[in-house]
Structures are given as C-alpha cells and as structure tokens.
Amino acid sequence: MEKSSLITLALSKGRIFEDTVPLLQAAGIEVPESPENSRKLILPTSDPNLRLLVVRASDVPTYVQYGAADIGIAGKDILYEHTKEHPGGLYQPIDLDIAKCRLAVAVRQDFDYEAAVKQGARLRVATKYVNVTREHFARKGVYVDIIKLYGSMELAPLVGLADAIVDIVSTGGTLRANGLVPVEDVAPISSRLIVNQASLKTRAKYLQPLIDAFAAASQGK
Ligand code: PRP
C-alpha cells in the first residue's frame, strides 16, 4: 500500500476507545481487536487505509501535533492543558459529544468547602489539570496552592496532602468509594476530533472523508 494513503488515528483506551468504536462502525469501519483483549499498541481496522494508535490520553495531542498520527480523539480536559502549554498547531474541528463527564472540585465529606472559601483561606488543591484549576479559582477570587499529581488524586485529601482535588467525575463512583464529595463543577467535558494541520493539507483526499464520517456519526448519535 502506498504510505500516503495510510491514516493513523491516536486515541486512549477506556471510555474514549469504547465510545469511538460505534462512531467508526457508523462509518462502516470495524475494529477487530481492542486494548482490553490485546496488548498491541497499533491496531488495524477493517479499512486498510486506517490504523489506530493506543496511547496515554495526555499523549494524544502530542502524537497529532508532531504528525506521528494524522488525527486523534482527546478530551477537552487534556486539550485545554495541552493548548495552554503548546498553543497552535492543532486543528480541532468537531466536538464528538462522546466520553462525556465533568471536571469538578471534590473534598472530604467532613470538609466545609463553603466556609473555607468564604473565610478567604488559602486552599491546597491537588490536580493533574493545573491550568484549568488555576483559572477556575482565579475567577472565583480564591487563593490556591496547586499541587501537581499525575493520578490517584482522590488520595490527596485523605492523607492530608490537599484540602481539595480537581478531577474528572463520570459516574461519581471513584469519589464515593474514597469518601469524597463533589462540591463545585469546573467544566463539562466531552471529546473532540483533533487533526494535524499539515496532514489535512497533504492528505485531504483520505482524511476529509473520515472527518466527514465522524461529523455525521456524532450528529446521528
Ligand atoms: C478518571 C478520574 C477518576 C475516575 C472518575 O480516571 O481520574 O479516577 O475517572 O470516574 P467515575 O466518576 O466514573 O468513578 P480515568 O479512569 O479516566 O483514568 P486516569 O486515572 O488515567 O485519569
């Protein structure tokens, strides 16, 4: 096969992968293997012109920005942080309306968040989403010390590392299991299609039909 006809789509396993498969199916593309039953990081599809790269959610924009993948699917949470640090370079044409969840502030059940905020206390907030968290509290006029973590944020309030966390809440199960409660929404989250700008110019013949199929499938959901 001519190399230039091969389109590479980067996405992460879990919710985004699960919600992307039906969109691909709506475009007539089957994905025979999934990251749940395969350790492969490059997955073929029934379309010989399309392959999938399975990467960490926060790495998806990087693969697309550098052109190692032509397109990708990434949550607005990840995109917001990425574009703050690497402005420009990514075309984000479609909100796919998948992997919907929200970014929220959560605290221990016994922590009086309202009172802490009213008293003008300086809050310690643990999060992976440093930029969005800083802007959220700046808008509220609340002083915060932000502690950057890379995962398992729910632990931080339980062991005295932070007063609050800002994290993704989907079912709320993870917060409940750890005795935390959501106290404030920061932003609604869904995933967007992202496209490498050079690929869009040089490989439009293969890429544009796929972008159109994603647009149609996400509208028809
Ligand atoms: C997110 C988040 C929570 C969990 C919330 O993690 O960090 O741990 O999902 O979901 P719930 O409200 O349905 O319990 P994710 O599974 O995306 O993995 P991550 O830790 O790699 O971010």
Residues whose N, C-alpha, C, O or C-beta is under 5 A from the ligand:
A	BS01	PRP	G151 D167 I168 V169 S170 T171 G172 G173 T174 L175
